[in-house]
Amino acid sequence: MESHNTESSNSIPKSVSEKKNNQKIKELIELNDELENYFRNTIIPQLFVDADLVLRKFTPPAMK
């Protein structure tokens, strides 16, 4: 009779997976902060819309 292991042989331990997720979240936060800083400091009017042409973001000069 064969014994079956309930865990996959290539499963990543939760702590490693969580560490990778936390690193990705940190990177996204940093990139978002840089993008927000760009939006606040640009003099170029820009509108950002999604695929349905719904306004998602804009730079302050776009409101003038």
WOMO-V65852 format. One record per residue. N is the residue number from 1. RES is the residue in one letter. SS is DSSP state (hx for helix, st for strand, lp for the rest). OMEGA is omega in degrees with one decimal (NA if undefined). D_LAST is the distance of its C-alpha to the last C-alpha in whole Angstrom. Layout:
# WOMO-V65852
N_RES_SS_OMEGA_D_LAST ; N_RES_SS_OMEGA_D_LAST
This chain:
# WOMO-V65852
1_M_lp_-179.0_76 ; 2_E_lp_173.0_73 ; 3_S_lp_-178.9_70 ; 4_H_lp_176.3_67 ; 5_N_lp_-177.0_64 ; 6_T_lp_178.8_61 ; 7_E_lp_176.6_59 ; 8_S_lp_-178.5_58 ; 9_S_lp_177.8_59 ; 10_N_lp_177.3_56 ; 11_S_lp_-179.3_54 ; 12_I_lp_176.5_52 ; 13_P_lp_-175.1_52 ; 14_K_hx_-177.4_50 ; 15_S_hx_178.0_49 ; 16_V_hx_178.7_48 ; 17_S_hx_178.3_46 ; 18_E_hx_179.5_44 ; 19_K_hx_178.0_44 ; 20_K_hx_178.9_42 ; 21_N_hx_179.3_40 ; 22_N_hx_178.3_39 ; 23_Q_hx_178.7_38 ; 24_K_hx_178.0_36 ; 25_I_hx_178.8_34 ; 26_K_hx_179.5_34 ; 27_E_hx_178.3_33 ; 28_L_hx_177.8_30 ; 29_I_hx_179.5_29 ; 30_E_hx_179.2_29 ; 31_L_hx_177.6_27 ; 32_N_hx_177.5_24 ; 33_D_hx_178.4_24 ; 34_E_hx_179.4_23 ; 35_L_hx_177.3_21 ; 36_E_hx_177.0_19 ; 37_N_hx_176.3_19 ; 38_Y_hx_-179.0_18 ; 39_F_hx_-178.2_14 ; 40_R_hx_-170.8_14 ; 41_N_hx_-179.5_15 ; 42_T_lp_176.6_13 ; 43_I_lp_-177.8_11 ; 44_I_lp_176.4_11 ; 45_P_lp_-179.8_9 ; 46_Q_lp_173.6_11 ; 47_L_st_179.2_12 ; 48_F_st_-179.1_16 ; 49_V_st_177.2_18 ; 50_D_lp_-176.9_22 ; 51_A_lp_178.8_25 ; 52_D_lp_-178.9_24 ; 53_L_lp_174.0_21 ; 54_V_lp_180.0_20 ; 55_L_st_-179.4_16 ; 56_R_st_-179.9_17 ; 57_K_st_174.3_15 ; 58_F_st_176.2_11 ; 59_T_lp_-178.8_10 ; 60_P_hx_179.1_8 ; 61_P_hx_178.8_6 ; 62_A_hx_-178.1_6 ; 63_M_hx_-178.3_4 ; 64_K_lp_NA_0
